[in-house]
């Protein structure tokens, strides 16, 4: 313990005596990537929230939909989700927007998912249940439900998630702009109190999704409509041919919609609570699955994003793709190499410098948390996350960044998306690979 206190004291003394040149030579990744890209955007979001109020046109649009009793189709694909499906359906059927049809697709479950779904179907006529005897994958299950969906708007929702009561209504407001083809929604961890790891993921969601996607939507560079909870125009989905079954459908469907000229909005007042991995192994497996899409989609399948002569070329889509490359692939690579860079500069003093860097990132994370905490109405519930802020730089920089880089390199060299577990092998063999 005495060693740790001494190390912290040396690190603080080191920070206090840095010259301007020394500061830039050590903290250039922080200034170039984190401060410029994230902190300034967060502060801009906070300042804008002080002067911008709810658009009256959004309220008027929602009122018109309710008066017309416009149906919204909620699609819930489920594979072995008997333990969670009931809670999900309860939250959907309790929405403040009542004109819903709920399409549950049991995708080859073996745990009683169909029985749970059919009990809810017997209780509420808005619920319809479909079953694939053989598992086909989430995207295929969603496409099946699309064939029976009658609503002008389609909600896609994971079977292990639950919605706040006004979430569907808040998402629908964004469609008052006729150019909006899809609305990305707010996600938080439902099992945040299960342990330190789940709390850190909830903190990550608060900072990166709740705040980060507000700024991306403003700039027109938002590339993700989460498959956990997103809302889309049915005509837009039909225009792009639904969901491609061979890939990570979240990023894929968003890029396809953008290519057709549709805008992607973000609805910060929505709230979807979703189960997050409770173990390090489960988290790593999840992020390896998520993060390989940068290579498989942004750099491989959708290479036309960078083709200035393409008929559907969009400057904002190009900027969004560059943003993903710079602040995922390049930043992750830079940070993984960063300790070796510091060792080259400081040799035996590297540990002290790393602790100093850690202190700077703690302050950075604290500023991000304070911004996010001030923006949303869950202040009392979110305040305990403050206790995990000192751990967040370790979680984000020394766990998530190396995993993301491993996903990028693995997909680039070994094309792991050709044989992913979340797509049944018999489906993967019959689809196009990029």
Residue, then its C-alpha position, 0 to 999 in steps of 0.5 A: x500500500x505504501x508503494x501505491x501511495x508513493x507511486x501516486x505522489x510521484x505521478x502527481x509531482x511529475x504532472x505538476x512539473x511538466x513543461x508545455x513541450x513535455x505535456x504535448x509529447x506525452x498526452x498527444x493521444x489524449x488531446x488528438x483523440x479523446x479531448x478533441x473528439x469526445x469531450x468537446x462534443x459532450x460539452x457542445x451537447x450540454x450547452x445546446x440542451x440549455x437553449x434548445x427545447x422540445x420541437x412542437x412539430x414533434x408533439x403535433x406529429x405524435x398527436x396526429x398518429x394517435x388520433x389516426x390510431x396509426x399501427x406500430x409493428x414491434x418485432x421481437x426475435x427470440x432464441x432461447x429467451x424464455x427467462x426474459x421474454x415475459x418481462x420484455x412483452x410486459x414493457x411493450x404492451x404497457x407503452x403509452x402509445x397503445x396502437x401496437x401489433x407485437x410480432x414474436x418470432x421464436x427462432x428454433x428455441x428449445x427452452x419454452x420460449x414459444x409457450x411463454x409467447x403464446x401465453x401472452x398471445x392468449x392474454x392480449x390480441x395485439x400479440x402474434x407468435x410465429x415459430x421457426x422449427x429450425x434456427x435461422x438467425x436474428x436477421x432472418x427472423x426479423x425478415x419473417x416478421x416483416x412479411x406480416x407487419x402492417x404498421x407504418x413504423x417498425x420497432x426492432x427489439x431484443x427479447x432480453x430488453x425492456x422499455x420505459x413506458x414512453x419510449x415508443x412515443x418518444x421515438x415516433x416523434x422523430x419521424x415528423x421529419x419525412x427524411x428520417x428513415x430510422x431512429x436510434x434509441x437510448x440503451x442502458x444496462x438492465x443488470x447494472x447492479x449485478x457487479x462491477x463489470x455490469x456497472x462499468x458497461x452501464x457507465x459506458x452506455x451512458x457516456x457513449x450512447x446517451x450523449x455520444x449519439x446526440x452529437x453524431x445525429x446533429x452532424x449527420x454521421x450517425x451510423x448505428x440503429x441498435x438492433x437492441x431497440x430501434x425504430x424504422x419506417x417500413x417503406x424504408x426497410x422495404x426499399x433496402x430489401x430488409x435485413x441482410x442475413x449474413x452480417x451484423x444487421x445493426x450497422x449494415x441496415x443503417x448504412x443501407x438506409x443512408x445509401x438510399x438517402x434516408x436520415x438517421x435520428x437519435x431519440x435521447x428520451x427513449x430508454x431501453x434496459x438490456x442485459x449486458x454480459x456479467x463476466x469478462x469472457x462474455x463481454x469479450x465475446x460480445x465485443x469481438x462480435x460487435x467490433x469486427x463489423x468495422x472491417x467487414x462492412x465499412x472497409x469491405x462491403x461498403x467500399x463505395x462509401x469512399x467513391x466520390x463518383x458513386x451516384x449515392x455518394x454522401x459527404x456525411x456518410x463519408x465523414x461518418x465512415x472516416x470517423x469510425x476508422x479514426x476513432x476506432x481502428x486508428x485510436x485503438x491501435x495508437x493506444x495499444x502501442x502507447x505504453x511502448x512509446x512511453x517506455x521509449x521516452x522514459x525507460x525506468x520512469x514509465x510506470x510513474x508516467x502511466x499513473x500520471x496518464x491514468x490520473x488525466x483520464x480519470x479527470x476526463x471520465x469525470x467530466x464526461x460523466x458529469x455532462x451525461x449526468x446533467x443531461x438526463x432525468x435519471x440523476x438519482x439512479x445514475x449517481x452511484x455510477x460516480x463510484x466507478x468513474x476511477x475504474x472506467x479508464x482501465x476498463x475502456x483503455x486496457x480492456x475494450x481497446x485491445x479487444x476492439x483491435x483484436x476484432x479488427x485484426x482478426x476480421x482483416x486476416x481471418x474473416x471471422x464473420x464468415x463463420x460466426x456463431x450467431x448465424x447458423x452454419x447452414x444459413x452462413x453457407x448460403x449467403x454472400x460474403x464480402 
